[in-house]
Amino acid sequence: MGATSDEDIRERIWNGKINVKVSLAPIDLKVGASQVSFYTRLPRNSFLPIYLPQMLDYFASSIKDPEWAIQGNWWFSFQDVPIRWNLPIGVNFDIMTGLNPDEPALEEWNIILNYSNYPNTIVPIFNSKKSNGSNFHTHDDRIQFFHVYWINQMKESCYCINGNCNSIMSLSKTDSNLFWGSLLSHSKDTFMSIKQKHLPLDPLNIRTIPIRIHISILNKVIQPNVTPTKDDRKDLTTLGDILQETIPELFPSSLMYTIAFPITHGIKLPVNLSLIDLYLYFAFSDGFVHISVVFNQPKPLYII
């Protein structure tokens, strides 16, 4: 990739957005209230809990119990399947729609905001009572819980890269606050400048690439232990290499796609892409590269 286009690539990836239509679950509507929908464009490289407050403000007059707008475990669903709040928005979209980037895109992603009947198939954003024994949780509690989750993901990705998470643990309070704030405000320059501190000066010294491969038909996530170079330390490991090694039944060749192909950020990835470039250009804001497997044949039903 030419140096003149590097920043443009990163800019386009960071600014990728999805048109989203959010509707309130009928069971959670106030009696007699008409269904309304919230239309927005959400960054692929962000998380649904960050945008929940503005959605609840919009739906406040339509919610069955006004207290629900400031508390509780709200959750999202798509076609009656719960959406995992802990995955980036773009990852959820790619996994759950299974869309081929070569085909016409969806005009909007229609998702449902739910309060009742929290599913047991996704981790609650709160998994314990507060210290005072209360089950009451506000948005501040929700975002703090998400903050802890996110920083733990960054520590894990940092450990993959360096063999330790010292660079995360040793961030100054100012940088820690800037890092978290840049995720909330979706500020690319600040986020990237701090993230860069967690990478070795020479990308070839990356210990392992933080990567997760999502196979929706199997309801499976694989986190392979992969190095940026092959055993001889001379040749770069490619995406085709790791897919063939990890999922040979779907990727029998390391040189071409036959049964399925990988996408990230809604982009079909070339089979010869090096894992170093894959990480440097396509890592999400939780520190991981997330790859969704799409089938060349008509896509199977999504299973959760």
Summary of the structure (lengths in Angstrom):
residues: 304
radius of gyration: 20.2
end to end distance: 37.2
largest distance: 68.9
contacts: 865
relative contact order: 0.14
helix: 39%
strand: 18%
